Amino acid sequence: MNILVIESSPHKKGASNLLAEHFIQGAKEAGHIITVFDAGHGNLHPCLGCDACGMSGPCCQKDDMTGLWEQILQTDMMVLVTPLYYFGMSTQLKTVIDRFYSFNGALTGRNLKTALIVAAWDNRDWTMKDIRSHYETLCRYLNFQDQGQILGTGCGNVAMTKGTEFPGKAYELGRSLSED
């Protein structure tokens, strides 16, 4: 299976990307082909709401989203990776998702497999409630087939994250994926 991992942290060596690395290692060991897109450092602009695309592309903006939407439409699975910022996803990941508008119809028709990987400093039981709900709503709306969620609480930095169960859970999620 071809898997596109969209990392969105401004910290290349941060906690969410550490969890993504473990997922990638497990997925590679399971025989999957991985491509990583770094939205945290990409040239991405917010949706203008101009409707020039008519929800079927192309977007009038020429930035890194042009190549990314082609990758998304050709992959079997997309993994969304983000640090938790004020109980939501990073602006960088939200920008990517907002730009799905320009190919909404094609994306919805894919029944794309997806997963969510989040790293949060906080470890209270309600910490991930809103981001989980947002992701699950995206899955319903875009016909995504959720393959799993790694909601890493107590993962505020790399050292903290390494001391949790979440790197292992991310690895196991990647390792457990099947072609079906």
Summary of the structure (lengths in Angstrom):
residues: 180
radius of gyration: 15.5
end to end distance: 9.0
largest distance: 47.8
contacts: 604
relative contact order: 0.22
helix: 42%
strand: 20%
